[in-house]
Amino acid sequence: MFACKRSLMVSALRVIRSNQVVVVSGHGQRCMSTQTDGEARIANILKEKFPLAASLKVVDISGGCGAMYEIHIESSEFKGKRTIQQHQLVNQALKEEIQGMHGLRIFTDVPKH
């Protein structure tokens, strides 16, 4: 699962084809409009932990091997909390999954209504 090589991660090409982003690497192609199992698992955990989330996006940025993810989450549950506190909440929700990751990028925000 974590057999991605850094050179492949760095050299992955993004190609626009039929309005879809396709990641091309040494492991083949993956259409970005479908979620990997890891993306779906992380998204489900975050939906459960942050039921008031106005938006949530989880992307495997390691080319599909599950080594590194980027998370964008906007929730009113972050209101009144500093960024570090918001990120700590996300880290706590993903405590088990983080153990098997190489890295995680977190972007949090409060909905602007």
Phi and psi restraints in degrees (range 20) as a CNS / XPLOR table:
assign (resid 1 and name C) (resid 2 and name N)
       (resid 2 and name CA) (resid 2 and name C) 1.0 -101.6 20.0 2
assign (resid 2 and name N) (resid 2 and name CA)
       (resid 2 and name C) (resid 3 and name N) 1.0 30.1 20.0 2
assign (resid 2 and name C) (resid 3 and name N)
       (resid 3 and name CA) (resid 3 and name C) 1.0 -82.0 20.0 2
assign (resid 3 and name N) (resid 3 and name CA)
       (resid 3 and name C) (resid 4 and name N) 1.0 5.9 20.0 2
assign (resid 3 and name C) (resid 4 and name N)
       (resid 4 and name CA) (resid 4 and name C) 1.0 -60.8 20.0 2
assign (resid 4 and name N) (resid 4 and name CA)
       (resid 4 and name C) (resid 5 and name N) 1.0 136.6 20.0 2
assign (resid 4 and name C) (resid 5 and name N)
       (resid 5 and name CA) (resid 5 and name C) 1.0 -97.0 20.0 2
assign (resid 5 and name N) (resid 5 and name CA)
       (resid 5 and name C) (resid 6 and name N) 1.0 143.5 20.0 2
assign (resid 5 and name C) (resid 6 and name N)
       (resid 6 and name CA) (resid 6 and name C) 1.0 -55.2 20.0 2
assign (resid 6 and name N) (resid 6 and name CA)
       (resid 6 and name C) (resid 7 and name N) 1.0 -40.1 20.0 2
assign (resid 6 and name C) (resid 7 and name N)
       (resid 7 and name CA) (resid 7 and name C) 1.0 -61.9 20.0 2
assign (resid 7 and name N) (resid 7 and name CA)
       (resid 7 and name C) (resid 8 and name N) 1.0 -35.6 20.0 2
assign (resid 7 and name C) (resid 8 and name N)
       (resid 8 and name CA) (resid 8 and name C) 1.0 -71.6 20.0 2
assign (resid 8 and name N) (resid 8 and name CA)
       (resid 8 and name C) (resid 9 and name N) 1.0 -38.2 20.0 2
assign (resid 8 and name C) (resid 9 and name N)
       (resid 9 and name CA) (resid 9 and name C) 1.0 -65.0 20.0 2
assign (resid 9 and name N) (resid 9 and name CA)
       (resid 9 and name C) (resid 10 and name N) 1.0 -43.0 20.0 2
assign (resid 9 and name C) (resid 10 and name N)
       (resid 10 and name CA) (resid 10 and name C) 1.0 -71.0 20.0 2
assign (resid 10 and name N) (resid 10 and name CA)
       (resid 10 and name C) (resid 11 and name N) 1.0 -36.2 20.0 2
assign (resid 10 and name C) (resid 11 and name N)
       (resid 11 and name CA) (resid 11 and name C) 1.0 -94.7 20.0 2
assign (resid 11 and name N) (resid 11 and name CA)
       (resid 11 and name C) (resid 12 and name N) 1.0 8.2 20.0 2
assign (resid 11 and name C) (resid 12 and name N)
       (resid 12 and name CA) (resid 12 and name C) 1.0 -59.9 20.0 2
assign (resid 12 and name N) (resid 12 and name CA)
       (resid 12 and name C) (resid 13 and name N) 1.0 134.6 20.0 2
assign (resid 12 and name C) (resid 13 and name N)
       (resid 13 and name CA) (resid 13 and name C) 1.0 -102.7 20.0 2
assign (resid 13 and name N) (resid 13 and name CA)
       (resid 13 and name C) (resid 14 and name N) 1.0 140.2 20.0 2
assign (resid 13 and name C) (resid 14 and name N)
       (resid 14 and name CA) (resid 14 and name C) 1.0 -103.4 20.0 2
assign (resid 14 and name N) (resid 14 and name CA)
       (resid 14 and name C) (resid 15 and name N) 1.0 125.7 20.0 2
assign (resid 14 and name C) (resid 15 and name N)
       (resid 15 and name CA) (resid 15 and name C) 1.0 -122.7 20.0 2
assign (resid 15 and name N) (resid 15 and name CA)
       (resid 15 and name C) (resid 16 and name N) 1.0 131.5 20.0 2
assign (resid 15 and name C) (resid 16 and name N)
       (resid 16 and name CA) (resid 16 and name C) 1.0 -87.3 20.0 2
assign (resid 16 and name N) (resid 16 and name CA)
       (resid 16 and name C) (resid 17 and name N) 1.0 122.7 20.0 2
assign (resid 16 and name C) (resid 17 and name N)
       (resid 17 and name CA) (resid 17 and name C) 1.0 -142.8 20.0 2
assign (resid 17 and name N) (resid 17 and name CA)
       (resid 17 and name C) (resid 18 and name N) 1.0 117.1 20.0 2
assign (resid 17 and name C) (resid 18 and name N)
       (resid 18 and name CA) (resid 18 and name C) 1.0 54.9 20.0 2
assign (resid 18 and name N) (resid 18 and name CA)
       (resid 18 and name C) (resid 19 and name N) 1.0 45.4 20.0 2
assign (resid 18 and name C) (resid 19 and name N)
       (resid 19 and name CA) (resid 19 and name C) 1.0 60.5 20.0 2
assign (resid 19 and name N) (resid 19 and name CA)
       (resid 19 and name C) (resid 20 and name N) 1.0 20.2 20.0 2
assign (resid 19 and name C) (resid 20 and name N)
       (resid 20 and name CA) (resid 20 and name C) 1.0 -122.9 20.0 2
assign (resid 20 and name N) (resid 20 and name CA)
       (resid 20 and name C) (resid 21 and name N) 1.0 145.7 20.0 2
assign (resid 20 and name C) (resid 21 and name N)
       (resid 21 and name CA) (resid 21 and name C) 1.0 -91.0 20.0 2
assign (resid 21 and name N) (resid 21 and name CA)
       (resid 21 and name C) (resid 22 and name N) 1.0 128.4 20.0 2
assign (resid 21 and name C) (resid 22 and name N)
       (resid 22 and name CA) (resid 22 and name C) 1.0 -117.0 20.0 2
assign (resid 22 and name N) (resid 22 and name CA)
       (resid 22 and name C) (resid 23 and name N) 1.0 128.9 20.0 2
assign (resid 22 and name C) (resid 23 and name N)
       (resid 23 and name CA) (resid 23 and name C) 1.0 -91.7 20.0 2
assign (resid 23 and name N) (resid 23 and name CA)
       (resid 23 and name C) (resid 24 and name N) 1.0 125.5 20.0 2
assign (resid 23 and name C) (resid 24 and name N)
       (resid 24 and name CA) (resid 24 and name C) 1.0 -112.0 20.0 2
assign (resid 24 and name N) (resid 24 and name CA)
       (resid 24 and name C) (resid 25 and name N) 1.0 124.5 20.0 2
assign (resid 24 and name C) (resid 25 and name N)
       (resid 25 and name CA) (resid 25 and name C) 1.0 -146.6 20.0 2
assign (resid 25 and name N) (resid 25 and name CA)
       (resid 25 and name C) (resid 26 and name N) 1.0 -173.9 20.0 2
assign (resid 25 and name C) (resid 26 and name N)
       (resid 26 and name CA) (resid 26 and name C) 1.0 -65.8 20.0 2
assign (resid 26 and name N) (resid 26 and name CA)
       (resid 26 and name C) (resid 27 and name N) 1.0 -12.4 20.0 2
assign (resid 26 and name C) (resid 27 and name N)
       (resid 27 and name CA) (resid 27 and name C) 1.0 -97.8 20.0 2
assign (resid 27 and name N) (resid 27 and name CA)
       (resid 27 and name C) (resid 28 and name N) 1.0 6.6 20.0 2
assign (resid 27 and name C) (resid 28 and name N)
       (resid 28 and name CA) (resid 28 and name C) 1.0 106.5 20.0 2
assign (resid 28 and name N) (resid 28 and name CA)
       (resid 28 and name C) (resid 29 and name N) 1.0 -159.3 20.0 2
assign (resid 28 and name C) (resid 29 and name N)
       (resid 29 and name CA) (resid 29 and name C) 1.0 -113.4 20.0 2
assign (resid 29 and name N) (resid 29 and name CA)
       (resid 29 and name C) (resid 30 and name N) 1.0 150.5 20.0 2
assign (resid 29 and name C) (resid 30 and name N)
       (resid 30 and name CA) (resid 30 and name C) 1.0 -140.2 20.0 2
assign (resid 30 and name N) (resid 30 and name CA)
       (resid 30 and name C) (resid 31 and name N) 1.0 123.6 20.0 2
assign (resid 30 and name C) (resid 31 and name N)
       (resid 31 and name CA) (resid 31 and name C) 1.0 -72.7 20.0 2
assign (resid 31 and name N) (resid 31 and name CA)
       (resid 31 and name C) (resid 32 and name N) 1.0 128.7 20.0 2
assign (resid 31 and name C) (resid 32 and name N)
       (resid 32 and name CA) (resid 32 and name C) 1.0 -77.6 20.0 2
assign (resid 32 and name N) (resid 32 and name CA)
       (resid 32 and name C) (resid 33 and name N) 1.0 -6.6 20.0 2
assign (resid 32 and name C) (resid 33 and name N)
       (resid 33 and name CA) (resid 33 and name C) 1.0 -80.3 20.0 2
assign (resid 33 and name N) (resid 33 and name CA)
       (resid 33 and name C) (resid 34 and name N) 1.0 -10.0 20.0 2
assign (resid 33 and name C) (resid 34 and name N)
       (resid 34 and name CA) (resid 34 and name C) 1.0 -111.6 20.0 2
assign (resid 34 and name N) (resid 34 and name CA)
       (resid 34 and name C) (resid 35 and name N) 1.0 144.5 20.0 2
assign (resid 34 and name C) (resid 35 and name N)
       (resid 35 and name CA) (resid 35 and name C) 1.0 -84.7 20.0 2
assign (resid 35 and name N) (resid 35 and name CA)
       (resid 35 and name C) (resid 36 and name N) 1.0 145.2 20.0 2
assign (resid 35 and name C) (resid 36 and name N)
       (resid 36 and name CA) (resid 36 and name C) 1.0 -76.6 20.0 2
assign (resid 36 and name N) (resid 36 and name CA)
       (resid 36 and name C) (resid 37 and name N) 1.0 167.8 20.0 2
assign (resid 36 and name C) (resid 37 and name N)
       (resid 37 and name CA) (resid 37 and name C) 1.0 -59.8 20.0 2
assign (resid 37 and name N) (resid 37 and name CA)
       (resid 37 and name C) (resid 38 and name N) 1.0 -41.0 20.0 2
assign (resid 37 and name C) (resid 38 and name N)
       (resid 38 and name CA) (resid 38 and name C) 1.0 -63.8 20.0 2
assign (resid 38 and name N) (resid 38 and name CA)
       (resid 38 and name C) (resid 39 and name N) 1.0 -43.5 20.0 2
assign (resid 38 and name C) (resid 39 and name N)
       (resid 39 and name CA) (resid 39 and name C) 1.0 -60.8 20.0 2
assign (resid 39 and name N) (resid 39 and name CA)
       (resid 39 and name C) (resid 40 and name N) 1.0 -44.9 20.0 2
assign (resid 39 and name C) (resid 40 and name N)
       (resid 40 and name CA) (resid 40 and name C) 1.0 -64.7 20.0 2
assign (resid 40 and name N) (resid 40 and name CA)
       (resid 40 and name C) (resid 41 and name N) 1.0 -42.6 20.0 2
assign (resid 40 and name C) (resid 41 and name N)
       (resid 41 and name CA) (resid 41 and name C) 1.0 -62.3 20.0 2
assign (resid 41 and name N) (resid 41 and name CA)
       (resid 41 and name C) (resid 42 and name N) 1.0 -46.5 20.0 2
assign (resid 41 and name C) (resid 42 and name N)
       (resid 42 and name CA) (resid 42 and name C) 1.0 -65.7 20.0 2
assign (resid 42 and name N) (resid 42 and name CA)
       (resid 42 and name C) (resid 43 and name N) 1.0 -43.2 20.0 2
assign (resid 42 and name C) (resid 43 and name N)
       (resid 43 and name CA) (resid 43 and name C) 1.0 -60.2 20.0 2
assign (resid 43 and name N) (resid 43 and name CA)
       (resid 43 and name C) (resid 44 and name N) 1.0 -42.2 20.0 2
assign (resid 43 and name C) (resid 44 and name N)
       (resid 44 and name CA) (resid 44 and name C) 1.0 -63.9 20.0 2
assign (resid 44 and name N) (resid 44 and name CA)
       (resid 44 and name C) (resid 45 and name N) 1.0 -41.0 20.0 2
assign (resid 44 and name C) (resid 45 and name N)
       (resid 45 and name CA) (resid 45 and name C) 1.0 -62.8 20.0 2
assign (resid 45 and name N) (resid 45 and name CA)
       (resid 45 and name C) (resid 46 and name N) 1.0 -44.4 20.0 2
assign (resid 45 and name C) (resid 46 and name N)
       (resid 46 and name CA) (resid 46 and name C) 1.0 -69.5 20.0 2
assign (resid 46 and name N) (resid 46 and name CA)
       (resid 46 and name C) (resid 47 and name N) 1.0 -35.4 20.0 2
assign (resid 46 and name C) (resid 47 and name N)
       (resid 47 and name CA) (resid 47 and name C) 1.0 -63.6 20.0 2
assign (resid 47 and name N) (resid 47 and name CA)
       (resid 47 and name C) (resid 48 and name N) 1.0 -37.8 20.0 2
assign (resid 47 and name C) (resid 48 and name N)
       (resid 48 and name CA) (resid 48 and name C) 1.0 -70.2 20.0 2
assign (resid 48 and name N) (resid 48 and name CA)
       (resid 48 and name C) (resid 49 and name N) 1.0 -41.9 20.0 2
assign (resid 48 and name C) (resid 49 and name N)
       (resid 49 and name CA) (resid 49 and name C) 1.0 -74.5 20.0 2
assign (resid 49 and name N) (resid 49 and name CA)
       (resid 49 and name C) (resid 50 and name N) 1.0 -34.1 20.0 2
assign (resid 49 and name C) (resid 50 and name N)
       (resid 50 and name CA) (resid 50 and name C) 1.0 -122.9 20.0 2
assign (resid 50 and name N) (resid 50 and name CA)
       (resid 50 and name C) (resid 51 and name N) 1.0 71.7 20.0 2
assign (resid 50 and name C) (resid 51 and name N)
       (resid 51 and name CA) (resid 51 and name C) 1.0 -64.5 20.0 2
assign (resid 51 and name N) (resid 51 and name CA)
       (resid 51 and name C) (resid 52 and name N) 1.0 -18.6 20.0 2
assign (resid 51 and name C) (resid 52 and name N)
       (resid 52 and name CA) (resid 52 and name C) 1.0 -91.9 20.0 2
assign (resid 52 and name N) (resid 52 and name CA)
       (resid 52 and name C) (resid 53 and name N) 1.0 8.4 20.0 2
assign (resid 52 and name C) (resid 53 and name N)
       (resid 53 and name CA) (resid 53 and name C) 1.0 -59.8 20.0 2
assign (resid 53 and name N) (resid 53 and name CA)
       (resid 53 and name C) (resid 54 and name N) 1.0 126.1 20.0 2
assign (resid 53 and name C) (resid 54 and name N)
       (resid 54 and name CA) (resid 54 and name C) 1.0 -79.3 20.0 2
assign (resid 54 and name N) (resid 54 and name CA)
       (resid 54 and name C) (resid 55 and name N) 1.0 -29.9 20.0 2
assign (resid 54 and name C) (resid 55 and name N)
       (resid 55 and name CA) (resid 55 and name C) 1.0 -151.4 20.0 2
assign (resid 55 and name N) (resid 55 and name CA)
       (resid 55 and name C) (resid 56 and name N) 1.0 149.9 20.0 2
assign (resid 55 and name C) (resid 56 and name N)
       (resid 56 and name CA) (resid 56 and name C) 1.0 -151.1 20.0 2
assign (resid 56 and name N) (resid 56 and name CA)
       (resid 56 and name C) (resid 57 and name N) 1.0 129.4 20.0 2
assign (resid 56 and name C) (resid 57 and name N)
       (resid 57 and name CA) (resid 57 and name C) 1.0 -137.5 20.0 2
assign (resid 57 and name N) (resid 57 and name CA)
       (resid 57 and name C) (resid 58 and name N) 1.0 127.3 20.0 2
assign (resid 57 and name C) (resid 58 and name N)
       (resid 58 and name CA) (resid 58 and name C) 1.0 -122.3 20.0 2
assign (resid 58 and name N) (resid 58 and name CA)
       (resid 58 and name C) (resid 59 and name N) 1.0 125.5 20.0 2
assign (resid 58 and name C) (resid 59 and name N)
       (resid 59 and name CA) (resid 59 and name C) 1.0 -130.3 20.0 2
assign (resid 59 and name N) (resid 59 and name CA)
       (resid 59 and name C) (resid 60 and name N) 1.0 128.8 20.0 2
assign (resid 59 and name C) (resid 60 and name N)
       (resid 60 and name CA) (resid 60 and name C) 1.0 -78.5 20.0 2
assign (resid 60 and name N) (resid 60 and name CA)
       (resid 60 and name C) (resid 61 and name N) 1.0 106.5 20.0 2
assign (resid 60 and name C) (resid 61 and name N)
       (resid 61 and name CA) (resid 61 and name C) 1.0 -94.8 20.0 2
assign (resid 61 and name N) (resid 61 and name CA)
       (resid 61 and name C) (resid 62 and name N) 1.0 13.2 20.0 2
assign (resid 61 and name C) (resid 62 and name N)
       (resid 62 and name CA) (resid 62 and name C) 1.0 -100.4 20.0 2
assign (resid 62 and name N) (resid 62 and name CA)
       (resid 62 and name C) (resid 63 and name N) 1.0 14.1 20.0 2
assign (resid 62 and name C) (resid 63 and name N)
       (resid 63 and name CA) (resid 63 and name C) 1.0 86.3 20.0 2
assign (resid 63 and name N) (resid 63 and name CA)
       (resid 63 and name C) (resid 64 and name N) 1.0 11.0 20.0 2
assign (resid 63 and name C) (resid 64 and name N)
       (resid 64 and name CA) (resid 64 and name C) 1.0 105.2 20.0 2
assign (resid 64 and name N) (resid 64 and name CA)
       (resid 64 and name C) (resid 65 and name N) 1.0 -0.5 20.0 2
assign (resid 64 and name C) (resid 65 and name N)
       (resid 65 and name CA) (resid 65 and name C) 1.0 -90.5 20.0 2
assign (resid 65 and name N) (resid 65 and name CA)
       (resid 65 and name C) (resid 66 and name N) 1.0 -8.0 20.0 2
assign (resid 65 and name C) (resid 66 and name N)
       (resid 66 and name CA) (resid 66 and name C) 1.0 86.5 20.0 2
assign (resid 66 and name N) (resid 66 and name CA)
       (resid 66 and name C) (resid 67 and name N) 1.0 14.3 20.0 2
assign (resid 66 and name C) (resid 67 and name N)
       (resid 67 and name CA) (resid 67 and name C) 1.0 -84.0 20.0 2
assign (resid 67 and name N) (resid 67 and name CA)
       (resid 67 and name C) (resid 68 and name N) 1.0 -26.3 20.0 2
assign (resid 67 and name C) (resid 68 and name N)
       (resid 68 and name CA) (resid 68 and name C) 1.0 -148.9 20.0 2
assign (resid 68 and name N) (resid 68 and name CA)
       (resid 68 and name C) (resid 69 and name N) 1.0 136.0 20.0 2
assign (resid 68 and name C) (resid 69 and name N)
       (resid 69 and name CA) (resid 69 and name C) 1.0 -126.1 20.0 2
assign (resid 69 and name N) (resid 69 and name CA)
       (resid 69 and name C) (resid 70 and name N) 1.0 155.7 20.0 2
assign (resid 69 and name C) (resid 70 and name N)
       (resid 70 and name CA) (resid 70 and name C) 1.0 -122.2 20.0 2
assign (resid 70 and name N) (resid 70 and name CA)
       (resid 70 and name C) (resid 71 and name N) 1.0 129.8 20.0 2
assign (resid 70 and name C) (resid 71 and name N)
       (resid 71 and name CA) (resid 71 and name C) 1.0 -122.2 20.0 2
assign (resid 71 and name N) (resid 71 and name CA)
       (resid 71 and name C) (resid 72 and name N) 1.0 129.4 20.0 2
assign (resid 71 and name C) (resid 72 and name N)
       (resid 72 and name CA) (resid 72 and name C) 1.0 -118.8 20.0 2
assign (resid 72 and name N) (resid 72 and name CA)
       (resid 72 and name C) (resid 73 and name N) 1.0 120.5 20.0 2
assign (resid 72 and name C) (resid 73 and name N)
       (resid 73 and name CA) (resid 73 and name C) 1.0 -138.5 20.0 2
assign (resid 73 and name N) (resid 73 and name CA)
       (resid 73 and name C) (resid 74 and name N) 1.0 133.1 20.0 2
assign (resid 73 and name C) (resid 74 and name N)
       (resid 74 and name CA) (resid 74 and name C) 1.0 -121.5 20.0 2
assign (resid 74 and name N) (resid 74 and name CA)
       (resid 74 and name C) (resid 75 and name N) 1.0 117.9 20.0 2
assign (resid 74 and name C) (resid 75 and name N)
       (resid 75 and name CA) (resid 75 and name C) 1.0 -147.2 20.0 2
assign (resid 75 and name N) (resid 75 and name CA)
       (resid 75 and name C) (resid 76 and name N) 1.0 141.8 20.0 2
assign (resid 75 and name C) (resid 76 and name N)
       (resid 76 and name CA) (resid 76 and name C) 1.0 -68.0 20.0 2
assign (resid 76 and name N) (resid 76 and name CA)
       (resid 76 and name C) (resid 77 and name N) 1.0 -15.5 20.0 2
assign (resid 76 and name C) (resid 77 and name N)
       (resid 77 and name CA) (resid 77 and name C) 1.0 -67.4 20.0 2
assign (resid 77 and name N) (resid 77 and name CA)
       (resid 77 and name C) (resid 78 and name N) 1.0 -13.9 20.0 2
assign (resid 77 and name C) (resid 78 and name N)
       (resid 78 and name CA) (resid 78 and name C) 1.0 -89.2 20.0 2
assign (resid 78 and name N) (resid 78 and name CA)
       (resid 78 and name C) (resid 79 and name N) 1.0 -6.4 20.0 2
assign (resid 78 and name C) (resid 79 and name N)
       (resid 79 and name CA) (resid 79 and name C) 1.0 -58.4 20.0 2
assign (resid 79 and name N) (resid 79 and name CA)
       (resid 79 and name C) (resid 80 and name N) 1.0 132.6 20.0 2
assign (resid 79 and name C) (resid 80 and name N)
       (resid 80 and name CA) (resid 80 and name C) 1.0 82.7 20.0 2
assign (resid 80 and name N) (resid 80 and name CA)
       (resid 80 and name C) (resid 81 and name N) 1.0 -1.3 20.0 2
assign (resid 80 and name C) (resid 81 and name N)
       (resid 81 and name CA) (resid 81 and name C) 1.0 -105.5 20.0 2
assign (resid 81 and name N) (resid 81 and name CA)
       (resid 81 and name C) (resid 82 and name N) 1.0 142.9 20.0 2
assign (resid 81 and name C) (resid 82 and name N)
       (resid 82 and name CA) (resid 82 and name C) 1.0 -70.5 20.0 2
assign (resid 82 and name N) (resid 82 and name CA)
       (resid 82 and name C) (resid 83 and name N) 1.0 161.9 20.0 2
assign (resid 82 and name C) (resid 83 and name N)
       (resid 83 and name CA) (resid 83 and name C) 1.0 -54.8 20.0 2
assign (resid 83 and name N) (resid 83 and name CA)
       (resid 83 and name C) (resid 84 and name N) 1.0 -44.2 20.0 2
assign (resid 83 and name C) (resid 84 and name N)
       (resid 84 and name CA) (resid 84 and name C) 1.0 -60.7 20.0 2
assign (resid 84 and name N) (resid 84 and name CA)
       (resid 84 and name C) (resid 85 and name N) 1.0 -38.0 20.0 2
assign (resid 84 and name C) (resid 85 and name N)
       (resid 85 and name CA) (resid 85 and name C) 1.0 -68.9 20.0 2
assign (resid 85 and name N) (resid 85 and name CA)
       (resid 85 and name C) (resid 86 and name N) 1.0 -37.7 20.0 2
assign (resid 85 and name C) (resid 86 and name N)
       (resid 86 and name CA) (resid 86 and name C) 1.0 -62.5 20.0 2
assign (resid 86 and name N) (resid 86 and name CA)
       (resid 86 and name C) (resid 87 and name N) 1.0 -44.5 20.0 2
assign (resid 86 and name C) (resid 87 and name N)
       (resid 87 and name CA) (resid 87 and name C) 1.0 -67.4 20.0 2
assign (resid 87 and name N) (resid 87 and name CA)
       (resid 87 and name C) (resid 88 and name N) 1.0 -35.2 20.0 2
assign (resid 87 and name C) (resid 88 and name N)
       (resid 88 and name CA) (resid 88 and name C) 1.0 -63.2 20.0 2
assign (resid 88 and name N) (resid 88 and name CA)
       (resid 88 and name C) (resid 89 and name N) 1.0 -38.1 20.0 2
assign (resid 88 and name C) (resid 89 and name N)
       (resid 89 and name CA) (resid 89 and name C) 1.0 -62.6 20.0 2
assign (resid 89 and name N) (resid 89 and name CA)
       (resid 89 and name C) (resid 90 and name N) 1.0 -42.4 20.0 2
assign (resid 89 and name C) (resid 90 and name N)
       (resid 90 and name CA) (resid 90 and name C) 1.0 -66.3 20.0 2
assign (resid 90 and name N) (resid 90 and name CA)
       (resid 90 and name C) (resid 91 and name N) 1.0 -45.5 20.0 2
assign (resid 90 and name C) (resid 91 and name N)
       (resid 91 and name CA) (resid 91 and name C) 1.0 -58.7 20.0 2
assign (resid 91 and name N) (resid 91 and name CA)
       (resid 91 and name C) (resid 92 and name N) 1.0 -42.0 20.0 2
assign (resid 91 and name C) (resid 92 and name N)
       (resid 92 and name CA) (resid 92 and name C) 1.0 -64.5 20.0 2
assign (resid 92 and name N) (resid 92 and name CA)
       (resid 92 and name C) (resid 93 and name N) 1.0 -40.6 20.0 2
assign (resid 92 and name C) (resid 93 and name N)
       (resid 93 and name CA) (resid 93 and name C) 1.0 -63.2 20.0 2
assign (resid 93 and name N) (resid 93 and name CA)
       (resid 93 and name C) (resid 94 and name N) 1.0 -31.7 20.0 2
assign (resid 93 and name C) (resid 94 and name N)
       (resid 94 and name CA) (resid 94 and name C) 1.0 -106.3 20.0 2
assign (resid 94 and name N) (resid 94 and name CA)
       (resid 94 and name C) (resid 95 and name N) 1.0 22.0 20.0 2
assign (resid 94 and name C) (resid 95 and name N)
       (resid 95 and name CA) (resid 95 and name C) 1.0 -49.8 20.0 2
assign (resid 95 and name N) (resid 95 and name CA)
       (resid 95 and name C) (resid 96 and name N) 1.0 -47.7 20.0 2
assign (resid 95 and name C) (resid 96 and name N)
       (resid 96 and name CA) (resid 96 and name C) 1.0 -68.5 20.0 2
assign (resid 96 and name N) (resid 96 and name CA)
       (resid 96 and name C) (resid 97 and name N) 1.0 -43.3 20.0 2
assign (resid 96 and name C) (resid 97 and name N)
       (resid 97 and name CA) (resid 97 and name C) 1.0 -68.5 20.0 2
assign (resid 97 and name N) (resid 97 and name CA)
       (resid 97 and name C) (resid 98 and name N) 1.0 -35.1 20.0 2
assign (resid 97 and name C) (resid 98 and name N)
       (resid 98 and name CA) (resid 98 and name C) 1.0 -61.8 20.0 2
assign (resid 98 and name N) (resid 98 and name CA)
       (resid 98 and name C) (resid 99 and name N) 1.0 -30.1 20.0 2
assign (resid 98 and name C) (resid 99 and name N)
       (resid 99 and name CA) (resid 99 and name C) 1.0 -58.5 20.0 2
assign (resid 99 and name N) (resid 99 and name CA)
       (resid 99 and name C) (resid 100 and name N) 1.0 -29.9 20.0 2
assign (resid 99 and name C) (resid 100 and name N)
       (resid 100 and name CA) (resid 100 and name C) 1.0 -99.1 20.0 2
assign (resid 100 and name N) (resid 100 and name CA)
       (resid 100 and name C) (resid 101 and name N) 1.0 7.9 20.0 2
assign (resid 100 and name C) (resid 101 and name N)
       (resid 101 and name CA) (resid 101 and name C) 1.0 -101.0 20.0 2
assign (resid 101 and name N) (resid 101 and name CA)
       (resid 101 and name C) (resid 102 and name N) 1.0 155.3 20.0 2
assign (resid 101 and name C) (resid 102 and name N)
       (resid 102 and name CA) (resid 102 and name C) 1.0 -84.9 20.0 2
assign (resid 102 and name N) (resid 102 and name CA)
       (resid 102 and name C) (resid 103 and name N) 1.0 -36.8 20.0 2
assign (resid 102 and name C) (resid 103 and name N)
       (resid 103 and name CA) (resid 103 and name C) 1.0 -162.6 20.0 2
assign (resid 103 and name N) (resid 103 and name CA)
       (resid 103 and name C) (resid 104 and name N) 1.0 164.0 20.0 2
assign (resid 103 and name C) (resid 104 and name N)
       (resid 104 and name CA) (resid 104 and name C) 1.0 -149.2 20.0 2
assign (resid 104 and name N) (resid 104 and name CA)
       (resid 104 and name C) (resid 105 and name N) 1.0 127.2 20.0 2
assign (resid 104 and name C) (resid 105 and name N)
       (resid 105 and name CA) (resid 105 and name C) 1.0 -105.9 20.0 2
assign (resid 105 and name N) (resid 105 and name CA)
       (resid 105 and name C) (resid 106 and name N) 1.0 129.3 20.0 2
assign (resid 105 and name C) (resid 106 and name N)
       (resid 106 and name CA) (resid 106 and name C) 1.0 -121.9 20.0 2
assign (resid 106 and name N) (resid 106 and name CA)
       (resid 106 and name C) (resid 107 and name N) 1.0 130.1 20.0 2
assign (resid 106 and name C) (resid 107 and name N)
       (resid 107 and name CA) (resid 107 and name C) 1.0 -126.4 20.0 2
assign (resid 107 and name N) (resid 107 and name CA)
       (resid 107 and name C) (resid 108 and name N) 1.0 117.5 20.0 2
assign (resid 107 and name C) (resid 108 and name N)
       (resid 108 and name CA) (resid 108 and name C) 1.0 -120.3 20.0 2
assign (resid 108 and name N) (resid 108 and name CA)
       (resid 108 and name C) (resid 109 and name N) 1.0 155.6 20.0 2
assign (resid 108 and name C) (resid 109 and name N)
       (resid 109 and name CA) (resid 109 and name C) 1.0 -160.2 20.0 2
assign (resid 109 and name N) (resid 109 and name CA)
       (resid 109 and name C) (resid 110 and name N) 1.0 163.1 20.0 2
assign (resid 109 and name C) (resid 110 and name N)
       (resid 110 and name CA) (resid 110 and name C) 1.0 -103.3 20.0 2
assign (resid 110 and name N) (resid 110 and name CA)
       (resid 110 and name C) (resid 111 and name N) 1.0 134.4 20.0 2
assign (resid 110 and name C) (resid 111 and name N)
       (resid 111 and name CA) (resid 111 and name C) 1.0 -57.4 20.0 2
assign (resid 111 and name N) (resid 111 and name CA)
       (resid 111 and name C) (resid 112 and name N) 1.0 140.8 20.0 2
assign (resid 111 and name C) (resid 112 and name N)
       (resid 112 and name CA) (resid 112 and name C) 1.0 -103.3 20.0 2
assign (resid 112 and name N) (resid 112 and name CA)
       (resid 112 and name C) (resid 113 and name N) 1.0 95.4 20.0 2
